């Protein structure tokens, strides 16, 4: 699974420890909320210009790998 070091982090001093994109105060969960509501990655990046496309890609790749790794075959 790809490392998310330098992509996301959690610090009790930043938003009470909510996981955010590194270098920002943008919670990672907002990315998933945007996508779930039908917005695009471009919409998200426009609203949160401090987040990079590389960070978004790394988070989505990691999420996909986690789901696939935990999938069971029927």
mmCIF file of the N, C-alpha and C atoms, coordinates in Angstrom:
data_MODEL
# 
_entry.id   MODEL 
# 
loop_
_atom_site.group_PDB 
_atom_site.id 
_atom_site.type_symbol 
_atom_site.label_atom_id 
_atom_site.label_alt_id 
_atom_site.label_comp_id 
_atom_site.label_asym_id 
_atom_site.label_entity_id 
_atom_site.label_seq_id 
_atom_site.pdbx_PDB_ins_code 
_atom_site.Cartn_x 
_atom_site.Cartn_y 
_atom_site.Cartn_z 
_atom_site.occupancy 
_atom_site.B_iso_or_equiv 
_atom_site.pdbx_formal_charge 
_atom_site.auth_seq_id 
_atom_site.auth_comp_id 
_atom_site.auth_asym_id 
_atom_site.auth_atom_id 
_atom_site.pdbx_PDB_model_num 
ATOM 1   N N  . UNK A 1 1  ? 0.852   -1.177  0.000   1.00 0.00 ? 1  UNK A N  1 
ATOM 2   C CA . UNK A 1 1  ? 0.000   0.000   0.000   1.00 0.00 ? 1  UNK A CA 1 
ATOM 3   C C  . UNK A 1 1  ? 0.896   1.238   0.000   1.00 0.00 ? 1  UNK A C  1 
ATOM 4   N N  . UNK A 1 2  ? 0.572   2.228   -0.830  1.00 0.00 ? 2  UNK A N  1 
ATOM 5   C CA . UNK A 1 2  ? 1.406   3.428   -0.883  1.00 0.00 ? 2  UNK A CA 1 
ATOM 6   C C  . UNK A 1 2  ? 1.399   4.180   0.442   1.00 0.00 ? 2  UNK A C  1 
ATOM 7   N N  . UNK A 1 3  ? 2.519   4.802   0.739   1.00 0.00 ? 3  UNK A N  1 
ATOM 8   C CA . UNK A 1 3  ? 2.633   5.583   1.968   1.00 0.00 ? 3  UNK A CA 1 
ATOM 9   C C  . UNK A 1 3  ? 1.949   6.936   1.801   1.00 0.00 ? 3  UNK A C  1 
ATOM 10  N N  . UNK A 1 4  ? 1.332   7.376   2.866   1.00 0.00 ? 4  UNK A N  1 
ATOM 11  C CA . UNK A 1 4  ? 0.702   8.696   2.857   1.00 0.00 ? 4  UNK A CA 1 
ATOM 12  C C  . UNK A 1 4  ? 1.531   9.707   3.647   1.00 0.00 ? 4  UNK A C  1 
ATOM 13  N N  . UNK A 1 5  ? 2.783   9.339   3.959   1.00 0.00 ? 5  UNK A N  1 
ATOM 14  C CA . UNK A 1 5  ? 3.682   10.278  4.626   1.00 0.00 ? 5  UNK A CA 1 
ATOM 15  C C  . UNK A 1 5  ? 3.866   11.503  3.734   1.00 0.00 ? 5  UNK A C  1 
ATOM 16  N N  . UNK A 1 6  ? 3.706   12.664  4.298   1.00 0.00 ? 6  UNK A N  1 
ATOM 17  C CA . UNK A 1 6  ? 3.839   13.891  3.538   1.00 0.00 ? 6  UNK A CA 1 
ATOM 18  C C  . UNK A 1 6  ? 2.596   14.261  2.750   1.00 0.00 ? 6  UNK A C  1 
ATOM 19  N N  . UNK A 1 7  ? 1.559   13.431  2.840   1.00 0.00 ? 7  UNK A N  1 
ATOM 20  C CA . UNK A 1 7  ? 0.312   13.685  2.114   1.00 0.00 ? 7  UNK A CA 1 
ATOM 21  C C  . UNK A 1 7  ? -0.786  14.101  3.085   1.00 0.00 ? 7  UNK A C  1 
ATOM 22  N N  . UNK A 1 8  ? -0.954  13.337  4.147   1.00 0.00 ? 8  UNK A N  1 
ATOM 23  C CA . UNK A 1 8  ? -1.951  13.646  5.178   1.00 0.00 ? 8  UNK A CA 1 
ATOM 24  C C  . UNK A 1 8  ? -1.301  13.499  6.552   1.00 0.00 ? 8  UNK A C  1 
ATOM 25  N N  . UNK A 1 9  ? -1.904  14.140  7.530   1.00 0.00 ? 9  UNK A N  1 
ATOM 26  C CA . UNK A 1 9  ? -1.430  13.978  8.899   1.00 0.00 ? 9  UNK A CA 1 
ATOM 27  C C  . UNK A 1 9  ? -2.508  14.413  9.882   1.00 0.00 ? 9  UNK A C  1 
ATOM 28  N N  . UNK A 1 10 ? -2.251  14.057  11.124  1.00 0.00 ? 10 UNK A N  1 
ATOM 29  C CA . UNK A 1 10 ? -3.155  14.419  12.210  1.00 0.00 ? 10 UNK A CA 1 
ATOM 30  C C  . UNK A 1 10 ? -2.311  15.017  13.329  1.00 0.00 ? 10 UNK A C  1 
ATOM 31  N N  . UNK A 1 11 ? -2.736  16.158  13.817  1.00 0.00 ? 11 UNK A N  1 
ATOM 32  C CA . UNK A 1 11 ? -2.018  16.853  14.875  1.00 0.00 ? 11 UNK A CA 1 
ATOM 33  C C  . UNK A 1 11 ? -3.059  17.420  15.833  1.00 0.00 ? 11 UNK A C  1 
ATOM 34  N N  . UNK A 1 12 ? -2.952  17.096  17.105  1.00 0.00 ? 12 UNK A N  1 
ATOM 35  C CA . UNK A 1 12 ? -3.938  17.605  18.067  1.00 0.00 ? 12 UNK A CA 1 
ATOM 36  C C  . UNK A 1 12 ? -4.059  19.130  18.076  1.00 0.00 ? 12 UNK A C  1 
ATOM 37  N N  . UNK A 1 13 ? -3.042  19.828  17.615  1.00 0.00 ? 13 UNK A N  1 
ATOM 38  C CA . UNK A 1 13 ? -3.054  21.291  17.576  1.00 0.00 ? 13 UNK A CA 1 
ATOM 39  C C  . UNK A 1 13 ? -3.762  21.839  16.332  1.00 0.00 ? 13 UNK A C  1 
ATOM 40  N N  . UNK A 1 14 ? -4.066  20.970  15.369  1.00 0.00 ? 14 UNK A N  1 
ATOM 41  C CA . UNK A 1 14 ? -4.733  21.401  14.132  1.00 0.00 ? 14 UNK A CA 1 
ATOM 42  C C  . UNK A 1 14 ? -6.101  20.732  14.069  1.00 0.00 ? 14 UNK A C  1 
ATOM 43  N N  . UNK A 1 15 ? -7.145  21.529  14.148  1.00 0.00 ? 15 UNK A N  1 
ATOM 44  C CA . UNK A 1 15 ? -8.529  21.041  14.099  1.00 0.00 ? 15 UNK A CA 1 
ATOM 45  C C  . UNK A 1 15 ? -8.779  19.872  15.049  1.00 0.00 ? 15 UNK A C  1 
ATOM 46  N N  . UNK A 1 16 ? -8.186  19.955  16.222  1.00 0.00 ? 16 UNK A N  1 
ATOM 47  C CA . UNK A 1 16 ? -8.391  18.951  17.282  1.00 0.00 ? 16 UNK A CA 1 
ATOM 48  C C  . UNK A 1 16 ? -8.018  17.544  16.839  1.00 0.00 ? 16 UNK A C  1 
ATOM 49  N N  . UNK A 1 17 ? -7.025  17.419  15.953  1.00 0.00 ? 17 UNK A N  1 
ATOM 50  C CA . UNK A 1 17 ? -6.537  16.107  15.556  1.00 0.00 ? 17 UNK A CA 1 
ATOM 51  C C  . UNK A 1 17 ? -7.220  15.484  14.356  1.00 0.00 ? 17 UNK A C  1 
ATOM 52  N N  . UNK A 1 18 ? -8.117  16.212  13.705  1.00 0.00 ? 18 UNK A N  1 
ATOM 53  C CA . UNK A 1 18 ? -8.761  15.716  12.492  1.00 0.00 ? 18 UNK A CA 1 
ATOM 54  C C  . UNK A 1 18 ? -7.677  15.504  11.427  1.00 0.00 ? 18 UNK A C  1 
ATOM 55  N N  . UNK A 1 19 ? -7.750  14.441  10.665  1.00 0.00 ? 19 UNK A N  1 
ATOM 56  C CA . UNK A 1 19 ? -6.777  14.180  9.609   1.00 0.00 ? 19 UNK A CA 1 
ATOM 57  C C  . UNK A 1 19 ? -6.964  15.189  8.481   1.00 0.00 ? 19 UNK A C  1 
ATOM 58  N N  . UNK A 1 20 ? -5.874  15.895  8.163   1.00 0.00 ? 20 UNK A N  1 
ATOM 59  C CA . UNK A 1 20 ? -5.900  16.940  7.139   1.00 0.00 ? 20 UNK A CA 1 
ATOM 60  C C  . UNK A 1 20 ? -4.825  16.663  6.098   1.00 0.00 ? 20 UNK A C  1 
ATOM 61  N N  . UNK A 1 21 ? -4.941  17.337  4.951   1.00 0.00 ? 21 UNK A N  1 
ATOM 62  C CA . UNK A 1 21 ? -3.878  17.291  3.959   1.00 0.00 ? 21 UNK A CA 1 
ATOM 63  C C  . UNK A 1 21 ? -2.697  18.083  4.512   1.00 0.00 ? 21 UNK A C  1 
ATOM 64  N N  . UNK A 1 22 ? -1.496  17.538  4.375   1.00 0.00 ? 22 UNK A N  1 
ATOM 65  C CA . UNK A 1 22 ? -0.300  18.211  4.887   1.00 0.00 ? 22 UNK A CA 1 
ATOM 66  C C  . UNK A 1 22 ? -0.182  19.615  4.313   1.00 0.00 ? 22 UNK A C  1 
ATOM 67  N N  . UNK A 1 23 ? 0.214   20.545  5.167   1.00 0.00 ? 23 UNK A N  1 
ATOM 68  C CA . UNK A 1 23 ? 0.396   21.928  4.757   1.00 0.00 ? 23 UNK A CA 1 
ATOM 69  C C  . UNK A 1 23 ? -0.889  22.722  4.677   1.00 0.00 ? 23 UNK A C  1 
ATOM 70  N N  . UNK A 1 24 ? -2.001  22.099  5.095   1.00 0.00 ? 24 UNK A N  1 
ATOM 71  C CA . UNK A 1 24 ? -3.296  22.777  5.039   1.00 0.00 ? 24 UNK A CA 1 
ATOM 72  C C  . UNK A 1 24 ? -4.073  22.515  6.319   1.00 0.00 ? 24 UNK A C  1 
ATOM 73  N N  . UNK A 1 25 ? -5.235  23.112  6.387   1.00 0.00 ? 25 UNK A N  1 
ATOM 74  C CA . UNK A 1 25 ? -6.204  22.808  7.443   1.00 0.00 ? 25 UNK A CA 1 
ATOM 75  C C  . UNK A 1 25 ? -7.449  22.181  6.802   1.00 0.00 ? 25 UNK A C  1 
ATOM 76  N N  . UNK A 1 26 ? -7.278  21.542  5.657   1.00 0.00 ? 26 UNK A N  1 
ATOM 77  C CA . UNK A 1 26 ? -8.389  20.945  4.906   1.00 0.00 ? 26 UNK A CA 1 
ATOM 78  C C  . UNK A 1 26 ? -8.533  19.482  5.321   1.00 0.00 ? 26 UNK A C  1 
ATOM 79  N N  . UNK A 1 27 ? -9.644  19.144  5.973   1.00 0.00 ? 27 UNK A N  1 
ATOM 80  C CA . UNK A 1 27 ? -9.854  17.752  6.370   1.00 0.00 ? 27 UNK A CA 1 
ATOM 81  C C  . UNK A 1 27 ? -9.965  16.826  5.156   1.00 0.00 ? 27 UNK A C  1 
ATOM 82  N N  . UNK A 1 28 ? -9.336  15.670  5.262   1.00 0.00 ? 28 UNK A N  1 
ATOM 83  C CA . UNK A 1 28 ? -9.370  14.678  4.185   1.00 0.00 ? 28 UNK A CA 1 
ATOM 84  C C  . UNK A 1 28 ? -10.813 14.241  3.911   1.00 0.00 ? 28 UNK A C  1 
ATOM 85  N N  . UNK A 1 29 ? -11.630 14.166  4.948   1.00 0.00 ? 29 UNK A N  1 
ATOM 86  C CA . UNK A 1 29 ? -13.011 13.710  4.756   1.00 0.00 ? 29 UNK A CA 1 
ATOM 87  C C  . UNK A 1 29 ? -13.785 14.608  3.790   1.00 0.00 ? 29 UNK A C  1 
ATOM 88  N N  . UNK A 1 30 ? -13.375 15.883  3.673   1.00 0.00 ? 30 UNK A N  1 
ATOM 89  C CA . UNK A 1 30 ? -14.052 16.788  2.737   1.00 0.00 ? 30 UNK A CA 1 
ATOM 90  C C  . UNK A 1 30 ? -13.917 16.309  1.299   1.00 0.00 ? 30 UNK A C  1 
ATOM 91  N N  . UNK A 1 31 ? -12.786 15.716  0.961   1.00 0.00 ? 31 UNK A N  1 
ATOM 92  C CA . UNK A 1 31 ? -12.610 15.185  -0.393  1.00 0.00 ? 31 UNK A CA 1 
ATOM 93  C C  . UNK A 1 31 ? -13.685 14.143  -0.679  1.00 0.00 ? 31 UNK A C  1 
ATOM 94  N N  . UNK A 1 32 ? -13.876 13.218  0.243   1.00 0.00 ? 32 UNK A N  1 
ATOM 95  C CA . UNK A 1 32 ? -14.871 12.165  0.043   1.00 0.00 ? 32 UNK A CA 1 
ATOM 96  C C  . UNK A 1 32 ? -16.289 12.727  0.046   1.00 0.00 ? 32 UNK A C  1 
ATOM 97  N N  . UNK A 1 33 ? -16.547 13.726  0.867   1.00 0.00 ? 33 UNK A N  1 
ATOM 98  C CA . UNK A 1 33 ? -17.866 14.358  0.878   1.00 0.00 ? 33 UNK A CA 1 
ATOM 99  C C  . UNK A 1 33 ? -18.144 15.052  -0.454  1.00 0.00 ? 33 UNK A C  1 
ATOM 100 N N  . UNK A 1 34 ? -17.153 15.732  -0.998  1.00 0.00 ? 34 UNK A N  1 
ATOM 101 C CA . UNK A 1 34 ? -17.319 16.374  -2.311  1.00 0.00 ? 34 UNK A CA 1 
ATOM 102 C C  . UNK A 1 34 ? -17.646 15.334  -3.371  1.00 0.00 ? 34 UNK A C  1 
ATOM 103 N N  . UNK A 1 35 ? -16.849 14.278  -3.426  1.00 0.00 ? 35 UNK A N  1 
ATOM 104 C CA . UNK A 1 35 ? -17.060 13.250  -4.447  1.00 0.00 ? 35 UNK A CA 1 
ATOM 105 C C  . UNK A 1 35 ? -18.399 12.547  -4.265  1.00 0.00 ? 35 UNK A C  1 
ATOM 106 N N  . UNK A 1 36 ? -18.768 12.287  -3.023  1.00 0.00 ? 36 UNK A N  1 
ATOM 107 C CA . UNK A 1 36 ? -20.047 11.634  -2.743  1.00 0.00 ? 36 UNK A CA 1 
ATOM 108 C C  . UNK A 1 36 ? -21.227 12.491  -3.198  1.00 0.00 ? 36 UNK A C  1 
ATOM 109 N N  . UNK A 1 37 ? -21.079 13.809  -3.114  1.00 0.00 ? 37 UNK A N  1 
ATOM 110 C CA . UNK A 1 37 ? -22.183 14.693  -3.496  1.00 0.00 ? 37 UNK A CA 1 
ATOM 111 C C  . UNK A 1 37 ? -22.230 14.953  -5.005  1.00 0.00 ? 37 UNK A C  1 
ATOM 112 N N  . UNK A 1 38 ? -21.284 14.372  -5.752  1.00 0.00 ? 38 UNK A N  1 
ATOM 113 C CA . UNK A 1 38 ? -21.305 14.517  -7.198  1.00 0.00 ? 38 UNK A CA 1 
ATOM 114 C C  . UNK A 1 38 ? -20.343 15.551  -7.748  1.00 0.00 ? 38 UNK A C  1 
ATOM 115 N N  . UNK A 1 39 ? -19.621 16.229  -6.864  1.00 0.00 ? 39 UNK A N  1 
ATOM 116 C CA . UNK A 1 39 ? -18.624 17.195  -7.326  1.00 0.00 ? 39 UNK A CA 1 
ATOM 117 C C  . UNK A 1 39 ? -17.421 16.447  -7.895  1.00 0.00 ? 39 UNK A C  1 
ATOM 118 N N  . UNK A 1 40 ? -16.634 17.130  -8.695  1.00 0.00 ? 40 UNK A N  1 
ATOM 119 C CA . UNK A 1 40 ? -15.453 16.532  -9.304  1.00 0.00 ? 40 UNK A CA 1 
ATOM 120 C C  . UNK A 1 40 ? -14.206 16.853  -8.478  1.00 0.00 ? 40 UNK A C  1 
ATOM 121 N N  . UNK A 1 41 ? -13.131 16.173  -8.819  1.00 0.00 ? 41 UNK A N  1 
ATOM 122 C CA . UNK A 1 41 ? -11.852 16.483  -8.193  1.00 0.00 ? 41 UNK A CA 1 
ATOM 123 C C  . UNK A 1 41 ? -11.470 17.927  -8.513  1.00 0.00 ? 41 UNK A C  1 
ATOM 124 N N  . UNK A 1 42 ? -11.747 18.362  -9.726  1.00 0.00 ? 42 UNK A N  1 
ATOM 125 C CA . UNK A 1 42 ? -11.442 19.746  -10.103 1.00 0.00 ? 42 UNK A CA 1 
ATOM 126 C C  . UNK A 1 42 ? -12.218 20.737  -9.235  1.00 0.00 ? 42 UNK A C  1 
ATOM 127 N N  . UNK A 1 43 ? -13.493 20.424  -8.936  1.00 0.00 ? 43 UNK A N  1 
ATOM 128 C CA . UNK A 1 43 ? -14.283 21.286  -8.041  1.00 0.00 ? 43 UNK A CA 1 
ATOM 129 C C  . UNK A 1 43 ? -13.615 21.388  -6.674  1.00 0.00 ? 43 UNK A C  1 
ATOM 130 N N  . UNK A 1 44 ? -13.187 20.238  -6.158  1.00 0.00 ? 44 UNK A N  1 
ATOM 131 C CA . UNK A 1 44 ? -12.541 20.199  -4.852  1.00 0.00 ? 44 UNK A CA 1 
ATOM 132 C C  . UNK A 1 44 ? -11.256 21.033  -4.868  1.00 0.00 ? 44 UNK A C  1 
ATOM 133 N N  . UNK A 1 45 ? -10.428 20.814  -5.877  1.00 0.00 ? 45 UNK A N  1 
ATOM 134 C CA . UNK A 1 45 ? -9.159  21.544  -5.965  1.00 0.00 ? 45 UNK A CA 1 
ATOM 135 C C  . UNK A 1 45 ? -9.378  23.046  -6.138  1.00 0.00 ? 45 UNK A C  1 
ATOM 136 N N  . UNK A 1 46 ? -10.437 23.436  -6.828  1.00 0.00 ? 46 UNK A N  1 
ATOM 137 C CA . UNK A 1 46 ? -10.755 24.853  -6.990  1.00 0.00 ? 46 UNK A CA 1 
ATOM 138 C C  . UNK A 1 46 ? -11.124 25.471  -5.640  1.00 0.00 ? 46 UNK A C  1 
ATOM 139 N N  . UNK A 1 47 ? -11.912 24.756  -4.862  1.00 0.00 ? 47 UNK A N  1 
ATOM 140 C CA . UNK A 1 47 ? -12.349 25.264  -3.558  1.00 0.00 ? 47 UNK A CA 1 
ATOM 141 C C  . UNK A 1 47 ? -11.219 25.259  -2.528  1.00 0.00 ? 47 UNK A C  1 
ATOM 142 N N  . UNK A 1 48 ? -10.259 24.342  -2.693  1.00 0.00 ? 48 UNK A N  1 
ATOM 143 C CA . UNK A 1 48 ? -9.173  24.191  -1.720  1.00 0.00 ? 48 UNK A CA 1 
ATOM 144 C C  . UNK A 1 48 ? -7.833  24.195  -2.461  1.00 0.00 ? 48 UNK A C  1 
ATOM 145 N N  . UNK A 1 49 ? -7.403  25.362  -2.950  1.00 0.00 ? 49 UNK A N  1 
ATOM 146 C CA . UNK A 1 49 ? -6.194  25.439  -3.784  1.00 0.00 ? 49 UNK A CA 1 
ATOM 147 C C  . UNK A 1 49 ? -4.901  25.052  -3.063  1.00 0.00 ? 49 UNK A C  1 
ATOM 148 N N  . UNK A 1 50 ? -4.921  24.986  -1.750  1.00 0.00 ? 50 UNK A N  1 
ATOM 149 C CA . UNK A 1 50 ? -3.719  24.574  -1.017  1.00 0.00 ? 50 UNK A CA 1 
ATOM 150 C C  . UNK A 1 50 ? -3.481  23.071  -1.136  1.00 0.00 ? 50 UNK A C  1 
ATOM 151 N N  . UNK A 1 51 ? -4.511  22.321  -1.503  1.00 0.00 ? 51 UNK A N  1 
ATOM 152 C CA . UNK A 1 51 ? -4.386  20.872  -1.692  1.00 0.00 ? 51 UNK A CA 1 
ATOM 153 C C  . UNK A 1 51 ? -3.931  20.632  -3.123  1.00 0.00 ? 51 UNK A C  1 
ATOM 154 N N  . UNK A 1 52 ? -2.969  19.721  -3.295  1.00 0.00 ? 52 UNK A N  1 
ATOM 155 C CA . UNK A 1 52 ? -2.462  19.441  -4.639  1.00 0.00 ? 52 UNK A CA 1 
ATOM 156 C C  . UNK A 1 52 ? -3.178  18.232  -5.246  1.00 0.00 ? 52 UNK A C  1 
ATOM 157 N N  . UNK A 1 53 ? -3.141  18.182  -6.560  1.00 0.00 ? 53 UNK A N  1 
ATOM 158 C CA . UNK A 1 53 ? -3.701  17.021  -7.265  1.00 0.00 ? 53 UNK A CA 1 
ATOM 159 C C  . UNK A 1 53 ? -2.965  15.746  -6.839  1.00 0.00 ? 53 UNK A C  1 
ATOM 160 N N  . UNK A 1 54 ? -1.671  15.844  -6.595  1.00 0.00 ? 54 UNK A N  1 
ATOM 161 C CA . UNK A 1 54 ? -0.899  14.689  -6.142  1.00 0.00 ? 54 UNK A CA 1 
ATOM 162 C C  . UNK A 1 54 ? -1.380  14.167  -4.800  1.00 0.00 ? 54 UNK A C  1 
ATOM 163 N N  . UNK A 1 55 ? -1.719  15.076  -3.887  1.00 0.00 ? 55 UNK A N  1 
ATOM 164 C CA . UNK A 1 55 ? -2.246  14.658  -2.591  1.00 0.00 ? 55 UNK A CA 1 
ATOM 165 C C  . UNK A 1 55 ? -3.581  13.942  -2.763  1.00 0.00 ? 55 UNK A C  1 
ATOM 166 N N  . UNK A 1 56 ? -4.443  14.500  -3.599  1.00 0.00 ? 56 UNK A N  1 
ATOM 167 C CA . UNK A 1 56 ? -5.750  13.890  -3.844  1.00 0.00 ? 56 UNK A CA 1 
ATOM 168 C C  . UNK A 1 56 ? -5.564  12.495  -4.447  1.00 0.00 ? 56 UNK A C  1 
ATOM 169 N N  . UNK A 1 57 ? -4.693  12.376  -5.436  1.00 0.00 ? 57 UNK A N  1 
ATOM 170 C CA . UNK A 1 57 ? -4.449  11.083  -6.076  1.00 0.00 ? 57 UNK A CA 1 
ATOM 171 C C  . UNK A 1 57 ? -3.922  10.061  -5.084  1.00 0.00 ? 57 UNK A C  1 
ATOM 172 N N  . UNK A 1 58 ? -3.000  10.476  -4.226  1.00 0.00 ? 58 UNK A N  1 
ATOM 173 C CA . UNK A 1 58 ? -2.434  9.556   -3.241  1.00 0.00 ? 58 UNK A CA 1 
ATOM 174 C C  . UNK A 1 58 ? -3.496  9.058   -2.267  1.00 0.00 ? 58 UNK A C  1 
ATOM 175 N N  . UNK A 1 59 ? -4.364  9.952   -1.820  1.00 0.00 ? 59 UNK A N  1 
ATOM 176 C CA . UNK A 1 59 ? -5.433  9.557   -0.887  1.00 0.00 ? 59 UNK A CA 1 
ATOM 177 C C  . UNK A 1 59 ? -6.405  8.597   -1.573  1.00 0.00 ? 59 UNK A C  1 
ATOM 178 N N  . UNK A 1 60 ? -6.803  8.907   -2.798  1.00 0.00 ? 60 UNK A N  1 
ATOM 179 C CA . UNK A 1 60 ? -7.746  8.039   -3.504  1.00 0.00 ? 60 UNK A CA 1 
ATOM 180 C C  . UNK A 1 60 ? -7.118  6.686   -3.835  1.00 0.00 ? 60 UNK A C  1 
ATOM 181 N N  . UNK A 1 61 ? -5.856  6.671   -4.228  1.00 0.00 ? 61 UNK A N  1 
ATOM 182 C CA . UNK A 1 61 ? -5.165  5.402   -4.493  1.00 0.00 ? 61 UNK A CA 1 
ATOM 183 C C  . UNK A 1 61 ? -5.078  4.560   -3.235  1.00 0.00 ? 61 UNK A C  1 
ATOM 184 N N  . UNK A 1 62 ? -4.758  5.198   -2.120  1.00 0.00 ? 62 UNK A N  1 
ATOM 185 C CA . UNK A 1 62 ? -4.662  4.474   -0.858  1.00 0.00 ? 62 UNK A CA 1 
ATOM 186 C C  . UNK A 1 62 ? -6.017  3.907   -0.439  1.00 0.00 ? 62 UNK A C  1 
ATOM 187 N N  . UNK A 1 63 ? -7.069  4.705   -0.612  1.00 0.00 ? 63 UNK A N  1 
ATOM 188 C CA . UNK A 1 63 ? -8.422  4.238   -0.269  1.00 0.00 ? 63 UNK A CA 1 
ATOM 189 C C  . UNK A 1 63 ? -8.815  3.053   -1.150  1.00 0.00 ? 63 UNK A C  1 
ATOM 190 N N  . UNK A 1 64 ? -8.527  3.140   -2.447  1.00 0.00 ? 64 UNK A N  1 
ATOM 191 C CA . UNK A 1 64 ? -8.850  2.048   -3.363  1.00 0.00 ? 64 UNK A CA 1 
ATOM 192 C C  . UNK A 1 64 ? -8.086  0.787   -2.968  1.00 0.00 ? 64 UNK A C  1 
ATOM 193 N N  . UNK A 1 65 ? -6.799  0.928   -2.689  1.00 0.00 ? 65 UNK A N  1 
ATOM 194 C CA . UNK A 1 65 ? -5.999  -0.231  -2.305  1.00 0.00 ? 65 UNK A CA 1 
ATOM 195 C C  . UNK A 1 65 ? -6.502  -0.862  -1.011  1.00 0.00 ? 65 UNK A C  1 
ATOM 196 N N  . UNK A 1 66 ? -6.939  -0.038  -0.069  1.00 0.00 ? 66 UNK A N  1 
ATOM 197 C CA . UNK A 1 66 ? -7.470  -0.564  1.189   1.00 0.00 ? 66 UNK A CA 1 
ATOM 198 C C  . UNK A 1 66 ? -8.749  -1.352  0.952   1.00 0.00 ? 66 UNK A C  1 
ATOM 199 N N  . UNK A 1 67 ? -9.601  -0.857  0.085   1.00 0.00 ? 67 UNK A N  1 
ATOM 200 C CA . UNK A 1 67 ? -10.864 -1.552  -0.210  1.00 0.00 ? 67 UNK A CA 1 
ATOM 201 C C  . UNK A 1 67 ? -10.581 -2.861  -0.941  1.00 0.00 ? 67 UNK A C  1 
ATOM 202 N N  . UNK A 1 68 ? -9.723  -2.812  -1.935  1.00 0.00 ? 68 UNK A N  1 
ATOM 203 C CA . UNK A 1 68 ? -9.406  -4.015  -2.715  1.00 0.00 ? 68 UNK A CA 1 
ATOM 204 C C  . UNK A 1 68 ? -8.712  -5.059  -1.849  1.00 0.00 ? 68 UNK A C  1 
ATOM 205 N N  . UNK A 1 69 ? -7.807  -4.625  -0.994  1.00 0.00 ? 69 UNK A N  1 
ATOM 206 C CA . UNK A 1 69 ? -7.076  -5.550  -0.122  1.00 0.00 ? 69 UNK A CA 1 
ATOM 207 C C  . UNK A 1 69 ? -8.003  -6.249  0.857   1.00 0.00 ? 69 UNK A C  1 
ATOM 208 N N  . UNK A 1 70 ? -9.071  -5.596  1.248   1.00 0.00 ? 70 UNK A N  1 
ATOM 209 C CA . UNK A 1 70 ? -10.002 -6.168  2.218   1.00 0.00 ? 70 UNK A CA 1 
ATOM 210 C C  . UNK A 1 70 ? -11.223 -6.817  1.575   1.00 0.00 ? 70 UNK A C  1 
ATOM 211 N N  . UNK A 1 71 ? -11.256 -6.841  0.252   1.00 0.00 ? 71 UNK A N  1 
ATOM 212 C CA . UNK A 1 71 ? -12.394 -7.450  -0.453  1.00 0.00 ? 71 UNK A CA 1 
ATOM 213 C C  . UNK A 1 71 ? -12.296 -8.969  -0.360  1.00 0.00 ? 71 UNK A C  1 
ATOM 214 N N  . UNK A 1 72 ? -13.441 -9.590  -0.290  1.00 0.00 ? 72 UNK A N  1 
ATOM 215 C CA . UNK A 1 72 ? -13.480 -11.051 -0.299  1.00 0.00 ? 72 UNK A CA 1 
ATOM 216 C C  . UNK A 1 72 ? -14.064 -11.509 -1.623  1.00 0.00 ? 72 UNK A C  1 
ATOM 217 N N  . UNK A 1 73 ? -13.624 -12.653 -2.059  1.00 0.00 ? 73 UNK A N  1 
ATOM 218 C CA . UNK A 1 73 ? -14.112 -13.215 -3.319  1.00 0.00 ? 73 UNK A CA 1 
ATOM 219 C C  . UNK A 1 73 ? -15.334 -14.064 -3.037  1.00 0.00 ? 73 UNK A C  1 
ATOM 220 N N  . UNK A 1 74 ? -16.356 -13.878 -3.849  1.00 0.00 ? 74 UNK A N  1 
ATOM 221 C CA . UNK A 1 74 ? -17.582 -14.668 -3.675  1.00 0.00 ? 74 UNK A CA 1 
ATOM 222 C C  . UNK A 1 74 ? -17.649 -15.721 -4.724  1.00 0.00 ? 74 UNK A C  1 
# 
